[in-house]
Amino acid sequence: MSVTWQGRNGLIRRILVTPANPRTAKQLAVRELLAQQARRFDGLTDAQQDAWNVAAADYQSNASLGQSGPLTGLQLFIKVNCRLGLLGLDPVDAPPLAPQFPDIAPQDLVITHTGGVVAVKLTCPTPPADHAVLRASPPQNAAVRACRDYGIIGVCPAPVAGAADITGLYTDEFGAVPVGKRLFVRVSTMVDGFESLPREFQARVPAS
């Protein structure tokens, strides 16, 4: 049995292999959140479920092999409420209106290495929105220029002197930042459980 998906240079096909399931604390928390929201949807009234079904018709699934379709009410409900849950926000029972996203404040990723101390910062000429979601990848080889392995590490902190320090958020997730590696960070804005298109940054960790 094989599996096919869209790669950077066309369709890719490989033998289907069951992936490892490390059952990390983060994995288990996300799975429980998914199951919890599925149960919540089942407990809604008919009118509430119908409202989600109507709203979902305006949202398409991510394309797979060039095909996509409208979401179901359950899918939209879980999508919205799981995103809220990942940020510790209260779930909603009624579908929110499609939001107007504020501009993404961070403009660049700057990594410094001074006296053996690495600092990872986002330049922010203006304060970020309330829920500017940060995603990052583990450190990549210096030659890597594109990355898809992202996970949420938190929300963008308030900038000081035009820079938001995300060193602690990054190291809490991935450990010490290795010299010479390339870091990838994405920033998006969440409003009522919907996320804007992300802005992506990358930078190489310099030698001291």
C-alpha positions in Angstrom: 0.0 0.0 0.0 1.3 3.5 -0.9 0.4 7.0 0.1 0.5 10.1 -2.2 0.7 13.8 -1.3 1.6 17.1 -2.8 5.3 18.0 -2.4 7.2 21.2 -3.4 8.0 19.8 -6.8 4.9 17.7 -7.6 3.2 14.6 -6.3 5.2 12.3 -4.0 4.4 8.6 -3.5 5.9 6.3 -0.9 5.1 3.0 0.8 2.6 3.5 3.6 4.4 3.2 6.9 2.7 3.5 10.3 4.4 6.5 12.0 5.8 6.3 15.5 3.4 7.3 18.2 5.5 8.7 21.1 2.4 9.9 23.0 4.0 13.0 24.3 2.2 15.1 26.9 1.5 17.7 24.2 0.1 15.1 21.8 -2.2 13.7 24.4 -3.4 17.1 25.4 -4.3 18.0 21.8 -6.0 14.7 21.3 -8.1 15.1 24.5 -9.0 18.7 23.3 -10.2 17.3 20.0 -12.3 14.6 21.7 -13.6 17.1 24.2 -14.9 19.5 21.5 -16.4 16.6 19.5 -18.4 15.7 22.6 -19.4 19.3 23.2 -20.8 19.6 19.6 -22.9 16.5 20.2 -24.4 18.3 23.2 -25.5 21.4 21.4 -29.1 22.1 20.5 -30.3 21.3 17.0 -30.5 25.1 16.3 -26.9 25.5 17.4 -25.6 22.6 15.3 -27.6 23.9 12.3 -25.9 27.3 12.7 -22.5 25.7 12.6 -23.5 23.7 9.5 -24.6 26.8 7.7 -21.5 28.8 8.7 -19.2 25.9 7.7 -20.4 26.0 4.1 -18.3 29.1 3.6 -15.0 27.5 4.6 -13.0 25.0 2.5 -10.8 22.2 3.8 -7.1 22.3 3.1 -6.5 20.9 -0.4 -5.2 17.3 -0.7 -4.0 16.1 -4.0 -5.6 19.2 -5.6 -9.0 18.6 -4.0 -10.9 20.3 -1.2 -14.5 20.8 -0.1 -16.6 22.7 2.4 -16.2 21.9 6.1 -19.0 20.3 8.1 -20.4 22.1 11.1 -18.6 19.6 13.4 -15.2 20.3 11.7 -15.6 24.1 11.9 -16.7 23.8 15.6 -13.7 21.7 16.4 -11.3 23.9 14.4 -12.4 27.1 16.1 -12.6 25.7 19.7 -9.4 23.7 19.6 -7.5 26.9 18.5 -9.1 28.8 21.4 -8.3 25.9 23.8 -4.6 25.8 22.8 -4.3 29.4 23.9 -6.3 28.8 27.1 -9.3 30.8 25.9 -13.0 29.9 26.5 -14.8 27.8 23.9 -17.8 29.2 22.0 -21.1 27.6 21.2 -22.1 29.9 18.3 -20.1 30.3 15.2 -18.2 33.6 15.2 -18.4 36.0 12.2 -15.4 35.9 9.8 -13.0 38.4 11.4 -11.0 41.3 10.2 -7.4 40.5 11.1 -5.1 43.3 12.4 -1.7 43.6 10.8 1.0 41.3 12.0 3.4 43.4 14.1 6.7 41.4 14.0 8.8 42.4 11.0 12.0 40.3 11.3 13.7 37.5 13.3 17.0 38.6 14.8 19.4 36.2 16.6 22.4 37.4 18.5 25.2 35.6 20.3 27.1 37.7 22.8 29.4 36.3 25.5 28.1 32.8 25.0 24.4 33.9 25.4 22.0 33.4 22.4 19.0 35.7 22.2 16.1 35.2 19.8 14.0 38.3 19.1 11.3 39.5 16.8 11.6 43.1 15.8 8.2 44.8 16.5 7.9 48.5 15.7 4.4 48.3 17.1 2.8 46.2 19.8 1.5 42.8 18.6 -2.2 42.0 18.7 -3.6 40.3 21.8 -3.3 36.8 20.3 -0.3 36.9 18.0 0.4 33.2 17.8 4.0 32.0 17.6 4.9 28.7 15.9 8.5 27.5 15.5 10.4 24.5 14.3 13.2 22.6 16.0 16.7 23.9 14.9 17.4 23.0 11.3 20.6 22.6 9.4 22.0 25.8 8.0 21.4 24.8 4.4 17.6 24.3 5.0 15.6 27.2 3.4 12.0 25.8 3.8 10.4 24.1 6.7 7.0 22.6 7.5 7.6 21.2 11.0 6.0 23.9 13.1 4.4 23.8 16.6 2.9 26.4 18.8 5.3 27.8 21.4 3.1 30.6 22.8 2.0 34.1 22.0 4.2 37.1 21.1 5.3 39.0 24.2 5.2 42.7 24.5 8.2 44.3 22.8 10.8 46.2 24.7 12.7 48.9 22.7 11.1 47.6 19.5 12.0 43.9 20.0 10.0 41.0 21.4 12.2 38.5 23.2 11.1 34.9 22.4 14.2 33.2 23.6 12.5 31.7 26.6 9.5 30.4 24.6 11.9 28.8 22.1 14.2 27.1 24.6 11.3 25.9 26.8 10.1 24.0 23.7 13.3 22.9 22.0 16.1 23.3 24.5 19.3 25.3 24.1 19.8 27.1 20.8 22.7 25.5 18.9 25.2 27.7 17.1 25.2 27.4 13.3 21.7 26.1 13.0 18.8 27.8 11.3 15.6 28.7 13.2 12.2 29.1 11.6 9.4 31.1 13.2 5.9 31.8 12.0 3.6 34.5 13.4 -0.2 34.7 12.8 -3.0 36.5 14.5 -6.0 34.7 16.1 -9.4 36.4 16.3 -12.4 34.4 17.7 -10.7 31.1 16.9 -9.8 32.0 13.3 -6.2 32.5 12.3 -4.7 34.9 9.7 -2.2 33.7 7.1 1.2 33.5 8.8 4.3 35.6 8.3 7.4 33.4 8.3 10.9 34.3 9.4 14.2 32.5 9.4 17.7 33.3 10.7 20.9 31.4 11.4 22.4 31.3 14.9 25.7 33.2 14.6 29.0 32.3 16.2 29.9 34.6 19.1 
